[in-house]
Amino acid sequence: MTVLIIGASGFLGTELVRQARAAGQATSATFNSHPGDPASATWHQLDLRDARRLDEVLDAVTPTAVINASSGDADWAVTADGSLRLTMAAASRGIRLVHVSSDAIFSGADVHYAETALPDPVTPYGAAKAASETAVRLLHPGAAVARTSLIIGDGGSAHERIVHELATGTREGALFTDDIRCPVHVADLAAALWELALSNATGVFHLAGPDAVSRFTLGVLVARRDGLDPALLPAGRREDSSLPGALDVRLDSHATQRQLSIRLRGVREFLFSGSHSAAPRRA
């Protein structure tokens, strides 16, 4: 079985490749501008806006499954149209697809969101992600859509870098006390995505941690883990800013968790457990 990881040079994609190599899984990977370690996977340059190149990569790799971990942010041509293009190509070839989505597809009006919740985005990025979900679910019924939240690692995520920059005064801004999410560790998320990719599971899955925390509280926890003074972190409220976005979005992962053997840890556990690997599988 060969798996193709789209967006493998990103934060999540890098962890997907690392776990594949550790497990001896045959893996090919795509990058947009900078390839990863050539010893870790077979790398292919790919821009999801290029339909011809996408066909070339799929025909060269002939994967059994594809994990779409790409992130075009609010670029509709990549995040929405590119995902649509990939979905159509995978479906026509009979390739299993695991599509990574985001809690940004929700407005926060309902706060708690189960896998059955329908998207109601309030940002361009959320709208692009919601459109890509619709394409996957409509055109590739055998696919798995995996929604996730803030992805944290052992120092390498964007959220952790922001905490360090704010604490050291190299960045302006504030961490919002009213912006609530359910962070997940990148190793747990990648392990869960691999479990989905290697299964026949279909539909929507929520891969988020069980702890709902504000971005400010998350920053404090990261600062304490990394030996920074949490008092140096500036606090603010999204509600008082001009930034768009939902205030409180809590992905309910209970139904998904019952189907997975990998356990998704809460942020307080994985930041202070001293373990950098994915959580153990359930007995």
C-alpha positions as CSV (number, residue, x, y, z in Angstrom):
1,M,0.0,0.0,0.0
2,T,1.4,3.4,-1.0
3,V,0.1,6.6,0.6
4,L,0.6,10.1,-0.9
5,I,0.7,13.0,1.5
6,I,-0.3,16.3,0.0
7,G,1.3,19.3,1.7
8,A,4.0,17.1,3.4
9,S,6.5,19.9,3.9
10,G,4.2,21.7,6.4
11,F,4.0,21.2,10.1
12,L,1.4,18.4,10.1
13,G,2.7,16.9,6.9
14,T,6.2,16.6,8.3
15,E,4.9,14.6,11.2
16,L,2.8,12.4,8.9
17,V,6.0,11.6,7.0
18,R,8.0,11.0,10.1
19,Q,5.5,8.5,11.4
20,A,5.3,6.8,8.1
21,R,9.0,6.3,8.0
22,A,9.1,5.0,11.5
23,A,6.4,2.5,10.7
24,G,8.0,1.4,7.4
25,Q,5.0,2.7,5.4
26,A,5.6,3.2,1.7
27,T,5.1,7.0,1.3
28,S,5.3,9.6,-1.3
29,A,5.0,13.3,-0.5
30,T,4.3,16.6,-2.2
31,F,5.7,20.1,-1.6
32,N,5.0,23.4,-3.1
33,S,8.4,25.3,-2.8
34,H,10.7,23.3,-0.5
35,P,10.9,19.5,-0.3
36,G,11.5,17.7,3.0
37,D,14.2,15.2,3.8
38,P,14.9,13.1,0.7
39,A,15.6,10.1,2.9
40,S,12.1,10.2,4.5
41,A,9.9,9.9,1.4
42,T,9.8,10.2,-2.4
43,W,9.1,13.9,-3.0
44,H,7.1,15.5,-5.9
45,Q,6.6,19.2,-6.5
46,L,2.9,20.1,-6.7
47,D,0.8,23.2,-6.8
48,L,-2.9,22.2,-6.4
49,R,-3.8,25.0,-8.8
50,D,-2.1,23.0,-11.6
51,A,-4.5,20.3,-12.8
52,R,-2.1,18.8,-15.2
53,R,0.7,18.5,-12.7
54,L,-1.7,16.9,-10.2
55,D,-2.6,14.2,-12.8
56,E,1.1,13.6,-13.4
57,V,1.9,13.1,-9.7
58,L,-1.1,10.8,-9.2
59,D,-0.2,8.7,-12.3
60,A,3.5,8.5,-11.3
61,V,2.8,7.5,-7.6
62,T,-0.4,5.4,-8.2
63,P,-1.3,5.7,-4.5
64,T,-3.7,3.5,-2.7
65,A,-4.7,6.4,-0.4
66,V,-4.1,10.2,-0.3
67,I,-4.0,12.4,2.9
68,N,-4.6,16.0,2.0
69,A,-2.8,18.0,4.7
70,S,-2.2,21.0,2.5
71,S,-2.9,24.5,3.7
72,G,-3.6,27.3,1.3
73,D,-5.0,29.5,4.1
74,A,-7.6,31.8,2.6
75,D,-6.4,31.3,-1.0
76,W,-9.6,30.0,-2.6
77,A,-7.7,28.7,-5.6
78,V,-5.7,26.4,-3.4
79,T,-7.8,25.6,-0.4
80,A,-11.2,25.2,-2.1
81,D,-10.6,24.8,-5.9
82,G,-7.4,22.7,-5.3
83,S,-9.1,20.4,-2.9
84,L,-12.0,20.0,-5.4
85,R,-9.5,19.2,-8.1
86,L,-7.8,16.6,-5.9
87,T,-11.1,15.0,-4.8
88,M,-12.3,14.6,-8.4
89,A,-9.0,13.1,-9.4
90,A,-8.9,10.7,-6.5
91,A,-12.5,9.6,-6.9
92,S,-12.0,8.9,-10.7
93,R,-9.0,6.7,-9.9
94,G,-10.6,4.9,-7.0
95,I,-8.1,6.3,-4.5
96,R,-9.0,6.5,-0.8
97,L,-9.0,10.1,0.4
98,V,-8.5,11.5,3.9
99,H,-9.2,15.3,3.8
100,V,-8.0,17.5,6.7
101,S,-10.4,20.2,7.6
102,S,-10.6,22.8,10.3
103,D,-12.8,24.1,13.1
104,A,-12.7,27.4,11.2
105,I,-15.7,26.2,9.2
106,F,-17.9,27.1,12.3
107,S,-19.1,30.5,13.5
108,G,-19.1,29.7,17.2
109,A,-22.8,30.5,17.5
110,D,-23.4,27.0,18.9
111,V,-20.1,26.6,20.8
112,H,-20.2,22.8,20.9
113,Y,-20.0,21.1,17.5
114,A,-20.4,17.4,16.9
115,E,-19.5,15.6,13.7
116,T,-23.0,16.1,12.4
117,A,-22.8,19.9,12.6
118,L,-23.1,21.8,9.4
119,P,-20.6,24.5,8.4
120,D,-21.4,28.1,9.0
121,P,-18.1,29.9,8.4
122,V,-17.5,33.6,9.1
123,T,-14.0,34.0,7.6
124,P,-12.6,33.6,4.1
125,Y,-10.4,30.7,5.3
126,G,-13.4,29.0,6.9
127,A,-15.5,29.5,3.8
128,A,-12.8,27.9,1.6
129,K,-12.4,25.0,4.0
130,A,-16.2,24.5,4.1
131,A,-16.4,24.5,0.3
132,S,-13.6,21.9,0.2
133,E,-15.5,19.7,2.7
134,T,-18.7,20.0,0.6
135,A,-16.8,18.9,-2.5
136,V,-15.2,15.9,-0.7
137,R,-18.5,14.7,0.8
138,L,-20.4,15.1,-2.5
139,L,-17.9,13.8,-5.0
140,H,-16.1,11.1,-3.0
141,P,-18.6,9.3,-0.7
142,G,-15.9,6.8,0.4
143,A,-13.6,9.6,1.7
144,A,-13.0,10.6,5.3
145,V,-13.2,14.3,6.4
146,A,-11.1,15.0,9.5
147,R,-11.8,18.3,11.2
148,T,-9.2,19.5,13.7
149,S,-8.4,22.5,15.9
150,L,-5.2,24.3,16.9
151,I,-2.2,22.0,16.2
152,I,0.5,22.2,18.8
153,G,3.9,20.4,18.9
154,D,7.1,20.4,20.9
155,G,8.0,23.9,19.9
156,G,7.5,23.9,16.1
157,S,4.0,25.1,15.6
158,A,2.9,28.6,14.6
159,H,1.1,29.1,17.9
160,E,4.1,28.2,20.0
161,R,6.3,30.5,18.0
162,I,3.9,33.4,18.6
163,V,4.1,32.8,22.3
164,H,7.9,33.0,22.3
165,E,7.8,36.1,20.1
166,L,5.3,37.9,22.4
167,A,7.2,36.9,25.5
168,T,10.5,38.2,24.2
169,G,9.0,41.4,22.8
170,T,9.9,40.5,19.2
171,R,6.3,40.6,18.2
172,E,3.4,43.0,18.8
173,G,-0.1,41.8,19.6
174,A,-2.0,39.9,22.2
175,L,-3.4,36.5,23.0
176,F,-7.1,36.5,23.2
177,T,-8.8,35.5,26.4
178,D,-12.2,35.0,24.7
179,D,-11.0,32.9,21.7
180,I,-11.6,29.3,22.7
181,R,-10.4,26.2,20.9
182,C,-9.6,22.5,21.6
183,P,-5.8,22.1,20.8
184,V,-4.4,18.8,19.7
185,H,-0.8,17.5,19.6
186,V,0.5,17.1,16.1
187,A,1.8,13.5,16.9
188,D,-1.7,12.5,18.1
189,L,-3.4,14.1,15.1
190,A,-1.0,12.5,12.6
191,A,-1.4,9.1,14.2
192,A,-5.2,9.4,14.0
193,L,-5.0,10.5,10.4
194,W,-2.9,7.4,9.6
195,E,-5.4,5.2,11.3
196,L,-8.1,6.7,9.2
197,A,-6.1,6.4,6.0
198,L,-5.4,2.7,6.6
199,S,-9.0,1.9,7.4
200,N,-12.2,1.9,5.4
201,A,-13.9,4.5,7.6
202,T,-16.0,7.1,5.8
203,G,-17.7,10.3,6.8
204,V,-16.8,13.2,9.1
205,F,-14.5,12.8,12.1
206,H,-13.4,15.3,14.8
207,L,-9.8,15.1,15.8
208,A,-9.4,17.6,18.6
209,G,-8.2,17.5,22.2
210,P,-10.7,17.2,25.1
211,D,-9.5,20.5,26.7
212,A,-11.2,23.7,25.7
213,V,-8.9,26.6,26.4
214,S,-8.5,30.2,25.3
215,R,-5.5,31.3,23.2
216,F,-4.2,33.2,26.2
217,T,-4.5,30.1,28.5
218,L,-2.8,28.1,25.8
219,G,0.0,30.7,25.7
220,V,0.5,30.5,29.5
221,L,0.7,26.7,29.4
222,V,3.3,26.9,26.6
223,A,5.3,29.6,28.4
224,R,5.4,27.5,31.6
225,R,6.5,24.4,29.7
226,D,9.3,26.4,27.9
227,G,10.5,28.2,31.0
228,L,9.1,31.6,30.0
229,D,7.5,34.1,32.3
230,P,3.7,34.0,31.6
231,A,3.4,37.5,33.0
232,L,5.1,38.8,29.9
233,L,2.3,37.6,27.6
234,P,-0.1,40.4,26.6
235,A,-3.8,39.6,26.9
236,G,-6.7,41.0,24.9
237,R,-10.1,40.1,23.6
238,R,-11.0,39.2,20.0
239,E,-14.4,40.8,20.6
240,D,-12.6,44.2,21.1
241,S,-10.5,43.8,18.0
242,S,-11.2,44.3,14.3
243,L,-10.2,40.7,13.5
244,P,-12.9,38.5,12.1
245,G,-13.4,35.0,13.4
246,A,-15.4,32.8,15.8
247,L,-15.0,33.3,19.5
248,D,-15.8,29.9,21.0
249,V,-15.6,26.8,18.9
250,R,-15.3,23.4,20.7
251,L,-15.1,20.3,18.5
252,D,-16.8,17.4,20.2
253,S,-14.6,14.4,19.4
254,H,-16.3,11.8,21.6
255,A,-18.0,9.9,18.7
256,T,-14.8,9.8,16.7
257,Q,-12.7,8.9,19.7
258,R,-14.9,5.8,20.3
259,Q,-14.0,4.6,16.8
260,L,-10.2,5.2,17.0
261,S,-7.6,3.2,18.9
262,I,-5.3,6.3,19.2
263,R,-6.2,8.5,22.2
264,L,-6.2,12.2,21.6
265,R,-4.7,13.9,24.6
266,G,-5.8,17.2,26.1
267,V,-3.4,20.2,26.0
268,R,-2.7,20.1,29.8
269,E,-1.6,16.5,29.5
270,F,0.6,16.7,26.4
271,L,2.3,19.9,27.4
272,F,3.4,18.5,30.8
273,S,3.6,14.8,30.3
274,G,7.2,14.9,29.2
275,S,6.3,12.6,26.2
276,H,6.8,13.9,22.7
277,S,5.2,10.8,21.0
278,A,1.6,10.1,20.3
279,A,-0.6,8.9,23.0
280,P,-0.9,5.2,23.5
281,R,-3.7,3.3,21.8
282,R,-6.6,2.2,23.9
283,A,-6.6,-1.3,25.2
